[in-house]
Each structure stands twice: as structure tokens, then as C-alpha cells.
Amino acid sequence: MKTKSIIRGILSFASFASVTVGTLTALAGCDNKDYSNASPFDNVVYLDAAELKDVSNFTFNRTIETGQREISALLARPAGEDINVGINVEPSLVDTYNARLGTNYTILDAKHYKLSAQQTVIPKGKTSSKPVTIDFNELTGLEIDASYLLPVTISQVSGGMNTLGGSKTICYVIRRSSAITTAVNLKSNFFEVPGFDKDSPTADVVNNMTQLTFEAIIRVNDFKNGADPREITTIMGIEQYCLFRIGDANFPAQQLQFSCNEIKFPLADYNKLLQAGEWYHVAVTFDTEQKVAVIYVDGREQSRIEDYGKGEPINLGMQKEKDFKFKIGHSYGEPEDMSRQLDGEICEVRVWNVVRSQQEIFDNMYNIEDPVNTPGLQAYWKFNEGQGDIAKDYTGHGNDAKAHAKAVWPTGIEVTQKNKE
């Protein structure tokens, strides 16, 4: 790491200098002083959060109320005494960071943060202090898409220790974003919905549906299973019954496909491939009586089929066997196999019992303002928890989704809103 490499270089130089001086002195025979600890460069204090870089983005969804960051003081090597380290917010550094970043951000108002302590201690013989916590609060009071700076720095150090200048300060760039900033990773995982099991009292909300809309925001990081193209990347649905996915046998591994009662559409088309690492809003609508199904990508029609299906209502809550239940991110086979999982992130997963129009899909790709009172919205998992293994159903129907394994919530996510371009 950058800082450690610098420190190793400094220490190597200091050791070399000490050995050289010590050797020359010994040869002169006039000084028995031990120079091994005499160099002013041989120990420094710095912040762990600034070890690699001294600017850190803290971007969060507009609905988030609180947040937290931790920082610790570090020593290059243990000291022979306790080292007291003062840690404070330094408003005078805002201009410095604005000049570096080419910005004109204001400092974050003190009412939106609190440091758990303004001093911490690196104990004798240790190289790390207990963390100081920065608690952010009342974040919904910040202006949407505005950025603020919070420079946190080492203000004083005991024992005559020096600080490592480039890692003395961590400057947080705080932004309440209108974009989605949380999604769950499904590389080795998937979510089930126990409330959709047969005989569940909450399953009726997704039964006897003559119209259907599936929606999700996805980012596939890898369309391969090892060295080979992945045959299927599952978005949601029920295997061999009603499934929205990417790829299939003898079908492009990066093209969307909808299959109801094993009637698959569209035809293979290499002009319709999704790209790895890119965020997409994907949707499919199906009118079982009109027999019309349409696939949308980023709110724009990609594929359409007429005279589709058997004309039968869809029942997502009538399945019993584990391989044929509604799942998000996996469809078939042993969970440990994971050959059909979505190797990437997902959020904003919705099930409707109406056919959403192209305009409705485009206008509401990234949020549904009032999910409890929105007609036709039967299940809605935002995946905005950021922790834990449960994804809340925001419709009020109580059909929370449950992770098969411990859920992973990546940081640094920000979904581009393509309907605002």
C-alpha cells in the first residue's frame, strides 16, 4: 500500500543512515551512543482512512437518515509509551480541498455529524488506536445532489511524534444523491419469498393474474461461468413456469429472455446484448388475455411478440417444490451449484398484476413514490437495506424476501438515472 511503502522507504533510509553513522563513529572510537532510534523519520502517526488516499466519497440515497464512518490513528511501528492523538474537524482545510478537487463545496454543518471522541490513544507497544466514530444524522435535511466537505485531521500528537503529511487528514465528500446507492450482490446467493409458497395466506396477491409486469435494476459483472459463457443468468421468476432471465441453451448469454410455460421469446439477436458492468433497468409485460408480451430495456421497447402464451392466468404463489418456487437471482438446481445465478447486483425488484405502459415504466424506473397505494403493485423489494439478509416488501403485503446465504452489500454503488439524460 502507498503509505506503508513510503514508510518502509523512510525506515530503510533511516536504518541505513543510523548504521552508517554508528559504524563511522565506532571506527573513530570516540562515541558509544546508540543511533538506532535517533532518526526523526523513524516513526510517524497517520489515519488509517487516509492510508491510500485522503479523499473519501460518502454518497447515500435521498431516503437515508443516518450513517457512520470509523477512523483510527496508526503508528509506523510500536512506541515505548502511550501516544495521545487529537482528531478534529478542520474547517480551514475546505478551501485547500476545493482547490485540489476543482469544486466549490461548503463544509458540512455541525448539526449533521458528531465525533465520538476528539482524542484517542495508541497504547504502548501497539500500532493502532481504538476507532473514533463519526455519526452522521439528519441527512434527509441536506439538499439533494449537493456535495459537502468534512475534513477530519490529526490536530496534535504527544511524545514529539511526527505525522505523515499525506495521510494526516481524511476529507469526506458528503452527497445525498437522487440516484440509487444500494443494491445486493447475488454472485453466490439468491433470495426466496416464503410468503409466495403454496397455502401461504399472503400468496394470493400474486395468483390469478391475467396481466403481469416484472421489473428490476441489474448490473451483471460477469456473464461467464468460469471460462465458459454462462448459459442462464436468472433475474426472477419460477423455473419452467414464468421466468425472466438472460441467456439460455443455444441462445446468446447476454440477451434478455422471457419464458412462460416454456414458451420462450424473443428469437436470438446479437444486436440486443447487455454489457457486463453496466446498470440496466429491465422489464417485461405480459397480457395473458391479449397474448402480448413486451421486453423493455431502460424504459424503451426492445422486443415484442403477439399471439403469445396459452391464455391462462399466472399464479406465482401456487408452487411447492424448491426448484419451482419464485426466486430472485436463481432458478433451478442445488443452491451450491449456482450455475444460473446473477453474477452481479440487483435492486428495485417489482411484481405487478397490471401491464405497465412504456411511459409508466420509463418515468418510474428508479423509484415508486407511494408503493402501498399504487394500484397493481403486488410486491416491491427495493434492496436498499445495505445490511442483513432480509429485503423488505414495500407494498405492505408482508412478502419480505430472504437471502439463501449471508447477503453481501457492496459499497460505492451509484446507479445512473437514464431517464434524466
C-alpha positions as CSV (number, residue, x, y, z in Angstrom):
1,M,0.0,0.0,0.0
2,K,1.1,3.5,-0.8
3,T,1.7,4.8,2.8
4,K,3.4,1.6,4.0
5,S,5.7,1.7,1.0
6,I,6.6,5.3,1.8
7,I,7.2,4.4,5.5
8,R,9.3,1.4,4.6
9,G,11.4,3.5,2.4
10,I,11.8,6.1,5.1
11,L,12.7,3.5,7.7
12,S,15.1,1.8,5.3
13,F,16.9,5.1,4.7
14,A,16.8,5.9,8.5
15,S,18.2,2.5,9.3
16,F,20.9,2.8,6.7
17,A,21.8,6.3,8.0
18,S,21.9,5.1,11.6
19,V,24.1,2.1,10.7
20,T,26.4,4.2,8.6
21,V,26.8,6.9,11.3
22,G,27.1,4.2,14.0
23,T,29.8,2.4,12.1
24,L,31.8,5.6,11.3
25,T,31.5,6.6,15.0
26,A,32.7,3.2,16.2
27,L,35.7,3.4,13.8
28,A,36.5,6.8,15.2
29,G,36.4,5.3,18.7
30,C,35.1,8.4,20.3
31,D,31.2,7.8,20.8
32,N,29.3,4.8,22.1
33,K,25.8,6.4,21.5
34,D,23.1,4.0,20.1
35,Y,21.7,5.8,17.0
36,S,19.1,3.1,16.1
37,N,16.3,5.2,17.5
38,A,17.7,8.7,16.9
39,S,16.3,9.5,13.5
40,P,13.4,11.9,13.3
41,F,12.0,9.9,10.5
42,D,11.8,6.5,12.2
43,N,8.1,6.8,13.4
44,V,5.1,8.7,12.2
45,V,1.4,8.9,13.1
46,Y,-1.3,8.8,10.4
47,L,-5.0,8.0,9.8
48,D,-6.0,4.5,8.6
49,A,-8.8,6.0,6.5
50,A,-6.3,8.1,4.6
51,E,-3.7,5.4,4.2
52,L,-4.3,5.0,0.4
53,K,-5.9,8.4,-0.4
54,D,-7.0,11.4,1.6
55,V,-10.4,11.9,-0.1
56,S,-13.3,9.5,0.5
57,N,-16.8,9.7,-1.0
58,F,-19.8,9.2,1.3
59,T,-22.8,9.1,-1.1
60,F,-26.1,7.9,0.0
61,N,-29.7,7.6,-1.2
62,R,-32.0,10.5,-0.5
63,T,-34.1,8.5,1.9
64,I,-31.2,7.7,4.2
65,E,-31.4,9.4,7.6
66,T,-28.1,8.3,9.3
67,G,-24.7,7.0,8.5
68,Q,-21.4,6.1,10.2
69,R,-17.7,6.1,9.5
70,E,-14.8,5.0,11.7
71,I,-11.2,6.2,11.7
72,S,-8.2,5.1,13.8
73,A,-4.7,6.6,14.4
74,L,-1.8,4.3,13.3
75,L,1.9,4.3,14.1
76,A,4.5,3.1,11.6
77,R,5.9,0.9,14.5
78,P,5.2,0.4,18.2
79,A,6.4,3.1,20.6
80,G,7.7,2.8,24.1
81,E,4.9,4.9,25.6
82,D,1.2,5.7,25.0
83,I,0.7,8.1,22.2
84,N,-2.2,10.5,22.5
85,V,-3.7,11.6,19.2
86,G,-6.1,14.5,18.8
87,I,-8.6,14.1,16.0
88,N,-10.8,17.0,14.9
89,V,-12.8,18.5,12.0
90,E,-10.7,21.3,10.5
91,P,-12.9,23.9,8.6
92,S,-9.9,25.8,7.3
93,L,-9.0,22.8,5.0
94,V,-12.2,23.2,3.0
95,D,-10.5,25.8,0.7
96,T,-7.5,23.5,0.2
97,Y,-9.6,20.6,-0.9
98,N,-11.8,22.7,-3.1
99,A,-8.7,23.9,-4.9
100,R,-7.5,20.4,-5.3
101,L,-10.8,19.0,-6.5
102,G,-11.8,21.9,-8.6
103,T,-15.0,22.3,-6.7
104,N,-16.8,24.9,-4.6
105,Y,-18.4,22.7,-1.9
106,T,-19.3,24.1,1.5
107,I,-18.4,22.4,4.8
108,L,-20.9,20.0,6.3
109,D,-22.9,21.8,9.0
110,A,-22.0,20.6,12.5
111,K,-25.6,19.5,13.2
112,H,-25.2,16.7,10.7
113,Y,-22.3,14.9,12.4
114,K,-20.7,14.1,15.8
115,L,-17.3,12.6,16.6
116,S,-17.4,10.0,19.4
117,A,-14.2,11.5,20.8
118,Q,-11.7,14.2,20.0
119,Q,-8.8,12.2,21.3
120,T,-7.7,8.6,21.0
121,V,-4.7,6.7,22.3
122,I,-2.2,4.4,20.6
123,P,-1.2,2.2,23.6
124,K,2.4,1.5,24.3
125,G,3.7,-1.4,22.2
126,K,0.8,-1.1,19.8
127,T,0.4,0.5,16.4
128,S,-3.3,1.2,16.3
129,S,-5.7,3.2,18.4
130,K,-9.4,2.5,19.2
131,P,-11.5,3.9,16.4
132,V,-13.2,7.2,16.6
133,T,-16.7,7.1,15.2
134,I,-18.2,9.8,13.0
135,D,-22.0,9.6,13.4
136,F,-23.9,11.3,10.6
137,N,-27.5,12.3,11.3
138,E,-30.5,14.3,9.9
139,L,-29.2,13.5,6.4
140,T,-32.6,13.9,4.8
141,G,-32.2,17.6,5.6
142,L,-29.4,18.0,3.1
143,E,-30.1,19.3,-0.4
144,I,-30.4,16.5,-2.9
145,D,-27.4,16.1,-5.2
146,A,-25.4,18.8,-3.4
147,S,-22.0,17.9,-2.1
148,Y,-20.3,19.0,1.2
149,L,-16.8,18.6,2.6
150,L,-15.8,17.3,6.0
151,P,-12.0,17.3,6.6
152,V,-11.1,15.3,9.6
153,T,-7.4,15.6,10.7
154,I,-4.9,14.8,13.3
155,S,-4.7,18.0,15.4
156,Q,-2.0,17.1,17.9
157,V,0.3,14.1,18.8
158,S,2.1,13.5,22.1
159,G,5.6,12.3,22.5
160,G,7.1,14.5,19.9
161,M,5.9,12.3,17.1
162,N,5.6,13.5,13.6
163,T,2.6,13.0,11.4
164,L,2.7,11.6,7.9
165,G,1.5,14.7,5.9
166,G,-0.3,12.9,3.0
167,S,-2.2,10.7,5.4
168,K,-2.8,13.1,8.3
169,T,-6.2,14.1,7.0
170,I,-9.2,12.3,5.5
171,C,-11.7,14.6,3.7
172,Y,-15.1,13.1,3.3
173,V,-17.2,14.3,0.3
174,I,-20.8,14.0,1.5
175,R,-23.6,13.8,-1.0
176,R,-27.2,13.0,-0.7
177,S,-27.9,11.5,-4.1
178,S,-31.1,11.3,-6.1
179,A,-29.6,8.1,-7.6
180,I,-29.9,4.6,-6.1
181,T,-26.8,3.9,-4.0
182,T,-27.6,0.5,-2.5
183,A,-28.0,-2.9,-4.2
184,V,-27.3,-6.5,-3.1
185,N,-24.8,-8.8,-4.7
186,L,-26.0,-12.2,-5.9
187,K,-22.8,-13.7,-7.2
188,S,-23.1,-16.7,-4.8
189,N,-26.6,-16.0,-3.5
190,F,-30.3,-15.6,-4.2
191,F,-33.5,-14.5,-2.5
192,E,-36.6,-16.5,-1.9
193,V,-40.1,-15.3,-0.9
194,P,-41.6,-17.6,1.8
195,G,-44.9,-15.7,1.5
196,F,-45.3,-16.9,-2.1
197,D,-45.3,-20.6,-1.0
198,K,-48.4,-22.6,-1.7
199,D,-51.0,-22.2,1.0
200,S,-49.4,-19.1,2.4
201,P,-52.0,-16.5,3.4
202,T,-50.1,-13.8,1.6
203,A,-49.6,-15.7,-1.7
204,D,-52.9,-14.6,-3.2
205,V,-51.6,-11.2,-4.2
206,V,-49.6,-12.9,-7.0
207,N,-52.2,-15.5,-8.0
208,N,-54.8,-15.5,-10.8
209,M,-53.0,-12.6,-12.6
210,T,-54.3,-12.1,-16.1
211,Q,-51.7,-9.3,-16.5
212,L,-48.1,-9.2,-15.3
213,T,-45.1,-6.8,-15.2
214,F,-41.7,-7.8,-13.9
215,E,-39.2,-5.0,-13.2
216,A,-35.6,-4.9,-11.8
217,I,-32.5,-2.9,-11.9
218,I,-29.4,-5.1,-12.5
219,R,-25.7,-5.0,-13.2
220,V,-24.2,-8.2,-14.4
221,N,-20.4,-8.2,-13.6
222,D,-19.7,-11.5,-15.4
223,F,-21.7,-13.4,-18.0
224,K,-19.3,-16.4,-17.7
225,N,-19.3,-19.4,-15.5
226,G,-15.6,-20.0,-15.1
227,A,-14.1,-19.8,-18.6
228,D,-17.3,-20.6,-20.4
229,P,-20.3,-18.3,-21.2
230,R,-23.0,-18.7,-18.6
231,E,-26.0,-20.4,-20.1
232,I,-28.5,-18.6,-17.9
233,T,-28.4,-15.5,-15.7
234,T,-31.6,-15.5,-13.7
235,I,-33.4,-12.3,-12.8
236,M,-36.6,-13.5,-11.2
237,G,-39.5,-15.9,-11.5
238,I,-40.2,-19.6,-11.5
239,E,-38.3,-22.3,-13.5
240,Q,-40.3,-23.9,-16.3
241,Y,-43.3,-21.7,-15.5
242,C,-42.8,-17.9,-15.6
243,L,-39.2,-16.8,-15.7
244,F,-37.4,-13.5,-16.6
245,R,-33.7,-14.2,-17.4
246,I,-30.7,-13.6,-19.6
247,G,-29.4,-16.3,-21.9
248,D,-30.5,-19.9,-22.5
249,A,-29.3,-23.0,-24.2
250,N,-28.5,-22.2,-27.8
251,F,-29.3,-18.5,-27.1
252,P,-27.0,-15.5,-26.5
253,A,-25.7,-15.5,-22.9
254,Q,-26.2,-11.7,-22.8
255,Q,-29.7,-11.3,-24.3
256,L,-32.9,-11.0,-22.2
257,Q,-35.4,-13.8,-22.5
258,F,-38.9,-14.3,-21.0
259,S,-40.4,-17.8,-20.7
260,C,-43.9,-18.6,-19.7
261,N,-45.0,-22.3,-19.7
262,E,-41.7,-22.9,-21.6
263,I,-42.8,-20.7,-24.5
264,K,-39.7,-18.5,-25.0
265,F,-39.3,-15.2,-26.6
266,P,-37.6,-13.4,-28.4
267,L,-35.5,-15.0,-31.0
268,A,-31.7,-14.8,-30.7
269,D,-30.5,-11.4,-31.7
270,Y,-26.8,-10.3,-31.2
271,N,-27.9,-6.7,-31.6
272,K,-29.7,-7.0,-28.2
273,L,-26.9,-7.9,-25.9
274,L,-26.4,-6.4,-22.5
275,Q,-22.9,-5.4,-21.5
276,A,-21.1,-6.5,-18.3
277,G,-20.6,-3.9,-15.7
278,E,-23.4,-1.6,-16.9
279,W,-26.5,-0.8,-14.9
280,Y,-29.8,-1.5,-16.7
281,H,-33.5,-1.2,-15.8
282,V,-35.1,-4.3,-17.4
283,A,-38.8,-5.1,-17.6
284,V,-41.2,-7.5,-19.2
285,T,-45.0,-7.1,-19.5
286,F,-47.4,-9.9,-20.4
287,D,-51.2,-9.7,-21.1
288,T,-52.4,-13.3,-20.9
289,E,-55.8,-12.5,-22.5
290,Q,-54.5,-10.3,-25.3
291,K,-51.5,-12.6,-25.6
292,V,-49.0,-9.8,-26.0
293,A,-45.6,-9.7,-24.2
294,V,-43.0,-6.9,-24.4
295,I,-39.5,-6.6,-23.1
296,Y,-38.1,-3.2,-22.2
297,V,-34.5,-2.1,-21.5
298,D,-34.0,1.3,-19.8
299,G,-37.7,2.1,-20.4
300,R,-37.5,1.5,-24.1
301,E,-39.1,-1.3,-26.0
302,Q,-36.6,-3.9,-27.1
303,S,-38.7,-7.0,-28.1
304,R,-42.4,-7.7,-28.7
305,I,-44.4,-10.8,-29.5
306,E,-48.1,-11.2,-30.5
307,D,-50.2,-14.3,-30.0
308,Y,-48.0,-15.4,-27.1
309,G,-48.8,-17.9,-24.4
310,K,-51.7,-20.2,-23.6
311,G,-54.2,-17.5,-22.4
312,E,-54.0,-18.8,-18.8
313,P,-53.7,-16.6,-15.7
314,I,-50.4,-16.6,-13.9
315,N,-50.1,-18.0,-10.4
316,L,-46.7,-17.2,-8.8
317,G,-47.9,-18.3,-5.3
318,M,-49.0,-21.8,-6.1
319,Q,-45.7,-23.6,-6.2
320,K,-44.5,-26.2,-3.7
321,E,-41.2,-27.8,-4.8
322,K,-38.0,-25.9,-4.1
323,D,-36.8,-26.0,-7.7
324,F,-40.1,-24.5,-8.8
325,K,-40.6,-21.6,-6.4
326,F,-40.4,-17.9,-7.1
327,K,-36.8,-16.7,-6.6
328,I,-34.7,-13.6,-7.3
329,G,-31.3,-14.4,-8.8
330,H,-31.6,-18.1,-9.1
331,S,-34.0,-20.6,-10.8
332,Y,-33.0,-24.3,-10.7
333,G,-30.7,-26.8,-9.3
334,E,-28.9,-27.2,-6.0
335,P,-28.1,-23.8,-4.4
336,E,-24.4,-24.7,-4.1
337,D,-24.3,-25.2,-7.9
338,M,-25.1,-21.5,-8.6
339,S,-24.7,-22.1,-12.3
340,R,-27.8,-19.9,-13.0
341,Q,-27.3,-17.1,-10.5
342,L,-27.0,-13.5,-11.3
343,D,-23.3,-12.7,-11.0
344,G,-23.8,-9.0,-10.1
345,E,-26.1,-6.7,-8.3
346,I,-29.8,-6.2,-8.2
347,C,-32.3,-3.7,-6.7
348,E,-35.8,-2.2,-7.3
349,V,-37.4,-5.6,-8.0
350,R,-41.1,-5.3,-8.6
351,V,-44.1,-7.6,-9.5
352,W,-47.3,-6.1,-10.8
353,N,-50.7,-7.6,-11.7
354,V,-51.1,-5.0,-14.4
355,V,-49.4,-4.3,-17.7
356,R,-47.4,-1.1,-17.2
357,S,-47.2,1.2,-20.2
358,Q,-43.9,2.1,-21.7
359,Q,-44.3,5.7,-20.3
360,E,-45.0,4.4,-16.8
361,I,-42.0,2.2,-16.9
362,F,-39.7,4.9,-18.2
363,D,-40.9,7.5,-15.7
364,N,-40.7,5.3,-12.7
365,M,-37.6,3.2,-13.3
366,Y,-35.8,4.2,-10.2
367,N,-38.5,4.6,-7.6
368,I,-42.1,4.2,-6.8
369,E,-43.2,7.1,-4.6
370,D,-46.1,5.5,-2.8
371,P,-45.9,1.8,-3.1
372,V,-48.6,0.9,-0.6
373,N,-51.2,2.9,-2.6
374,T,-50.0,2.3,-6.1
375,P,-52.6,0.2,-8.0
376,G,-51.4,-3.1,-9.3
377,L,-48.1,-3.2,-7.4
378,Q,-48.1,-6.6,-5.7
379,A,-44.5,-7.0,-4.5
380,Y,-41.7,-4.5,-4.3
381,W,-38.2,-5.2,-2.9
382,K,-36.0,-2.1,-3.1
383,F,-32.9,-3.9,-1.7
384,N,-31.9,-0.6,0.0
385,E,-31.2,-2.2,3.4
386,G,-27.4,-2.2,3.0
387,Q,-27.1,-4.9,5.6
388,G,-28.7,-8.1,6.8
389,D,-30.4,-10.9,5.0
390,I,-33.9,-9.7,4.6
391,A,-35.3,-7.4,1.8
392,K,-38.5,-5.7,2.8
393,D,-41.6,-5.8,0.7
394,Y,-42.6,-2.2,0.4
395,T,-46.2,-2.8,-0.8
396,G,-47.4,-3.6,2.7
397,H,-48.3,-7.2,1.8
398,G,-45.6,-8.5,4.0
399,N,-43.9,-10.7,1.5
400,D,-40.3,-10.0,2.5
401,A,-37.6,-11.7,0.6
402,K,-35.0,-13.8,2.4
403,A,-31.4,-14.5,1.3
404,H,-30.3,-18.1,0.9
405,A,-26.8,-17.2,2.3
406,K,-25.3,-14.2,4.1
407,A,-26.1,-11.2,1.9
408,V,-23.3,-9.0,0.5
409,W,-23.9,-5.3,0.1
410,P,-21.2,-3.6,-1.9
411,T,-20.2,0.0,-1.2
412,G,-19.6,2.7,-3.7
413,I,-22.8,2.0,-5.8
414,E,-24.4,4.8,-7.7
415,V,-26.9,3.9,-10.4
416,T,-27.1,6.3,-13.3
417,Q,-30.6,7.6,-13.9
418,K,-31.0,7.2,-17.6
419,N,-34.5,8.8,-17.7
420,K,-32.9,12.2,-16.7
421,E,-30.4,12.3,-19.5
